[in-house]
Amino acid sequence: MNEWLDALQWPAMATTLLATWLISSSRRYKRNWAFWWYIASNVLWAAWGWHDGAYALIALQLGLFLLNLRGLRKTESSG
């Protein structure tokens, strides 16, 4: 189980990169999906941070999660 949790940082990184790619799209539906991918990356990073004892990273991901919820609401309501 520890090896799986150690490797969790790689899908977290890939998810963050995908979200960053999508957020720069001129299409609203892609930007909307970006926030969902960011939220997934927040969960992955927080899980990895918990396993690794990186509590500042967990706090950061909580803050980013809240900002991503805000962005998701704004993106869904615009249009």
C-alpha positions as MATLAB code, in Angstrom:
seq = 'MNEWLDALQWPAMATTLLATWLISSSRRYKRNWAFWWYIASNVLWAAWGWHDGAYALIALQLGLFLLNLRGLRKTESSG';
ca = [
       0.000    0.000    0.000;
       2.861    2.398    0.764;
       4.313    2.004   -2.726;
       0.926    2.861   -4.232;
       0.652    5.960   -2.038;
       4.245    6.947   -2.865;
       3.370    6.793   -6.561;
       0.222    8.904   -6.083;
       2.205   12.070   -6.713;
       2.532   11.171  -10.425;
      -1.181   11.021  -11.270;
      -1.645   14.119   -9.078;
       0.955   15.941  -11.156;
      -0.560   14.761  -14.458;
      -4.046   15.790  -13.330;
      -2.797   19.249  -12.374;
      -1.122   19.664  -15.769;
      -4.276   18.574  -17.597;
      -6.369   21.056  -15.611;
      -3.881   23.824  -16.333;
      -4.031   23.037  -20.050;
      -7.837   23.138  -20.035;
      -8.154   26.343  -17.987;
      -6.457   28.314  -20.758;
      -9.059   27.273  -23.333;
     -11.297   29.880  -24.920;
     -14.199   27.421  -24.645;
     -16.258   27.710  -21.488;
     -17.039   23.974  -21.222;
     -13.305   23.165  -21.243;
     -12.648   25.745  -18.536;
     -15.503   24.211  -16.550;
     -13.915   20.765  -16.854;
     -10.590   22.253  -15.775;
     -12.015   23.088  -12.361;
     -13.261   19.511  -11.947;
      -9.781   18.247  -12.830;
      -8.228   20.729  -10.400;
     -10.538   19.443   -7.670;
      -9.450   15.875   -8.470;
      -5.811   16.965   -8.247;
      -6.495   18.643   -4.886;
      -7.808   15.334   -3.546;
      -4.850   13.389   -4.957;
      -2.277   15.852   -3.606;
      -3.957   15.928   -0.190;
      -3.940   12.113   -0.034;
      -0.273   12.022   -0.965;
       0.482   14.799    1.530;
      -1.285   12.906    4.310;
       0.719    9.781    3.541;
       3.968   11.738    3.399;
       3.239   13.929    6.428;
       3.289   17.092    4.291;
       0.703   19.018    6.278;
       1.436   22.384    4.658;
       0.675   20.766    1.294;
      -2.650   19.518    2.671;
      -3.504   23.018    3.901;
      -2.581   24.427    0.487;
      -4.786   21.880   -1.269;
      -7.701   22.744    1.013;
      -7.331   26.415    0.115;
      -7.007   25.625   -3.586;
     -10.018   23.315   -3.366;
     -12.129   26.191   -2.043;
     -10.839   28.506   -4.790;
     -11.571   25.846   -7.399;
     -15.142   25.526   -6.117;
     -15.468   29.296   -6.519;
     -14.081   29.115  -10.058;
     -16.411   26.253  -10.901;
     -19.443   28.223   -9.719;
     -18.369   31.309  -11.672;
     -17.704   29.305  -14.842;
     -21.012   27.436  -14.644;
     -22.992   30.639  -14.040;
     -21.371   32.638  -16.856;
     -22.419   32.291  -20.341;
];
